[in-house]
């Protein structure tokens, strides 16, 4: 029998409204608006990324300035997820943020 080669991946699924509430509560000074506007998403869509902990001191300072001081440096959803993984607040891996209103 012919077998298809594949790899299985664990995916962390998040609702967009839950994500937006979390970011606003966790980082109240952050200029991040929402995953919909930041990633230019539409209804019934999914935004995906792989989250790792690779962060250097320069990147860490930039994301912390963005998150805690509101300095707009064009950070996005992926940067916030990586920061949270770096701080061990969320697991690394594949993330899907589902948009449906």
N, C-alpha and C positions, 0 to 999 in steps of 0.2 A: 504494500500500500504506500502511496506517495504521501509524504507528510510536509506540511507547511512549517517552515522555520519561523518562530516568533518569540518575542519576549513579552512577559506580562509586567505591567507597571501599576503600582498603587497610585490612585489619583485622589487628591483631596478636593472635594466639591464644596463650593461656598456660594451662597445666594448673594447677589449683588447688594441688596438692601442691608443684609447682615454685615457685609464687608464695609460698606460706607458708614454704618453706625459705629462699627468697631473702630475704624480709623479716626472718626471725629471725636469719639470719647477717649481713645488712647493717646491721640496727638492733637489736642484742642487748638494749638497754635499753628498747625500745619495748613498751608494754603491748598492742599489737595481737595478737590471738589467732590468728585465721585468717579467710580471706575467707568461709568458710561461716558462722561465728558472727557476724562483724562485719556481714555483709550479709544475714544470715538466709536462707541458701540451702539447698536440698535437693538430694538426689542427682539426677543427670541434668538439671542446670540450667546456665544460662550467665548470668554477670553481665557487663554491658556498660557502657562509658562512653567519652566523648571526652576525651582528655587534651590540655591546652593548657599553655602556659608562663606564663600570666597569674598573677603572684604579687606582692603588694605586701610592704613591709617588715613590716607587722603579721602578715600571713598567714605569711610566712617564719619569723618568730620563733616563732609558735605551733606550726607544724609541726615545727620543729627542737627545740623544748622537748619536744614529744610523742615524737619519734623518738629523741632522744639522752639526754633526762633522764627519760623515762618519765612526764612530767606528763600525766595523763589529761584531755584537752580535747575529747573526742568526735570525734576525727579518724577518718577511714575510709580505705578502699581508694583512692578517687578522690584524696584529698589526698596519699597516699603516691605514687601514680603521677604526679601533677602535680609534686611535689617532685623526683622522679627525672628527669622531663623538663626541669625548670628547671635541674638540675645537669648536664644533657646525658648522663645515664647510660642513658636510653632515648629512642626517638623519640616525638614527639607523634603524635597520630592516634587512631583508634578501637581500643579494646581489648576483647577477649572473654576472660574467665577461665572456663574450662570446669570444671564439677564433675561427677565421676563416680567412684564408689567401688564 
